[in-house]
Amino acid sequence: MQAGKLRHRVIFDEPVTSQAANGEEIVTFVEAFRLSSKIEPLNGRERTQAGQVVAEGSTRISIRWSEQAARITAKWRARHRDTIYNISGPPAEIDMAKREIEILATSGLNEG
């Protein structure tokens, strides 16, 4: 992957689970690391949810493979500027040489 295409600094947040006094499970996100990334919007749509119009977008985030990046799972999230991306599925290695990882994500719904 060409370094010039990795022009976005993306923050990757890891979920941390704790338990409230009433036994309820609480998930919070903690910044794990920041990586240079390529962000490509794929498509978007609007729909009505609970009487409100909600915009949702699909995005591809590409990063270089690293030990840190290999830890990312579908439970994590990514942030760039004011946008929170919910990771849609497990990150995929583009080639088997461990050089590049592609992450599909959505934004616009529930914090993302």
C-alpha positions as CSV (number, residue, x, y, z in Angstrom):
1,M,0.0,0.0,0.0
2,Q,1.3,3.4,-0.9
3,A,2.1,5.6,2.1
4,G,0.5,8.6,0.4
5,K,-2.9,7.0,0.5
6,L,-2.7,6.5,4.3
7,R,-3.5,10.2,5.0
8,H,-6.2,9.8,7.7
9,R,-5.2,9.3,11.4
10,V,-7.8,6.9,12.8
11,I,-8.2,6.0,16.5
12,F,-9.1,2.4,17.3
13,D,-11.1,1.8,20.5
14,E,-11.1,-1.5,22.3
15,P,-14.3,-2.5,24.3
16,V,-13.9,-2.9,28.0
17,T,-16.6,-4.7,29.9
18,S,-17.5,-3.9,33.6
19,Q,-20.3,-4.7,35.8
20,A,-22.7,-2.2,37.5
21,A,-23.8,-2.5,41.1
22,N,-27.1,-4.0,39.9
23,G,-25.2,-6.7,37.9
24,E,-25.8,-5.1,34.5
25,E,-22.9,-5.4,32.0
26,I,-21.5,-2.0,30.9
27,V,-19.4,-1.7,27.8
28,T,-17.1,1.3,27.4
29,F,-14.5,2.0,24.8
30,V,-10.9,2.9,25.5
31,E,-8.4,4.2,23.0
32,A,-6.1,1.3,22.1
33,F,-3.9,3.0,19.4
34,R,-3.9,5.3,16.4
35,L,-2.9,4.3,12.9
36,S,-2.5,6.0,9.5
37,S,-5.4,4.8,7.4
38,K,-7.2,5.1,4.1
39,I,-10.9,5.8,4.4
40,E,-13.2,5.2,1.5
41,P,-16.9,5.8,1.7
42,L,-18.8,3.0,-0.1
43,N,-22.5,3.9,0.0
44,G,-25.0,5.6,2.2
45,R,-28.7,5.6,2.8
46,E,-31.4,7.3,4.9
47,R,-34.2,5.5,6.7
48,T,-36.8,6.3,9.3
49,Q,-36.3,4.9,12.8
50,A,-38.6,5.8,15.7
51,G,-40.1,8.6,13.6
52,Q,-36.7,10.2,12.9
53,V,-34.6,10.1,9.7
54,V,-31.4,8.3,10.3
55,A,-28.4,8.4,7.9
56,E,-26.2,5.4,7.6
57,G,-23.0,5.0,5.6
58,S,-20.8,2.1,4.8
59,T,-17.0,2.7,4.7
60,R,-13.9,0.7,4.0
61,I,-10.9,1.5,6.2
62,S,-7.5,0.2,5.0
63,I,-4.5,0.0,7.3
64,R,-1.0,-1.6,7.2
65,W,-0.7,-4.9,9.0
66,S,0.9,-4.8,12.4
67,E,0.7,-6.6,15.7
68,Q,-1.6,-3.9,17.0
69,A,-3.9,-4.1,13.9
70,A,-4.1,-7.9,14.2
71,R,-5.9,-7.4,17.6
72,I,-8.9,-5.6,16.0
73,T,-12.1,-7.5,16.1
74,A,-15.7,-6.8,15.1
75,K,-16.4,-5.6,18.7
76,W,-14.0,-2.7,18.4
77,R,-14.8,0.7,16.8
78,A,-12.8,3.3,14.9
79,R,-13.0,7.1,15.1
80,H,-11.9,9.8,12.7
81,R,-12.6,13.4,13.4
82,D,-16.3,13.5,14.6
83,T,-17.3,10.2,13.0
84,I,-17.5,6.9,14.9
85,Y,-17.3,3.8,12.8
86,N,-18.8,0.5,14.0
87,I,-16.7,-2.4,12.6
88,S,-19.1,-4.6,10.7
89,G,-17.1,-7.8,10.7
90,P,-13.7,-9.3,11.3
91,P,-10.9,-7.4,9.5
92,A,-9.6,-9.2,6.4
93,E,-6.1,-9.5,5.2
94,I,-5.9,-8.3,1.6
95,D,-3.1,-10.7,0.8
96,M,-1.7,-13.5,2.8
97,A,1.7,-11.7,3.2
98,K,0.4,-9.7,6.2
99,R,0.9,-6.3,4.5
100,E,-2.6,-4.8,4.5
101,I,-5.9,-5.1,6.4
102,E,-9.3,-4.1,5.2
103,I,-12.0,-3.2,7.7
104,L,-15.7,-2.7,6.7
105,A,-17.6,-0.3,9.0
106,T,-20.8,1.6,9.3
107,S,-21.4,5.1,10.6
108,G,-24.5,7.0,11.6
109,L,-26.2,4.6,13.9
110,N,-25.9,4.3,17.7
111,E,-22.7,6.2,18.3
112,G,-21.3,5.1,15.0
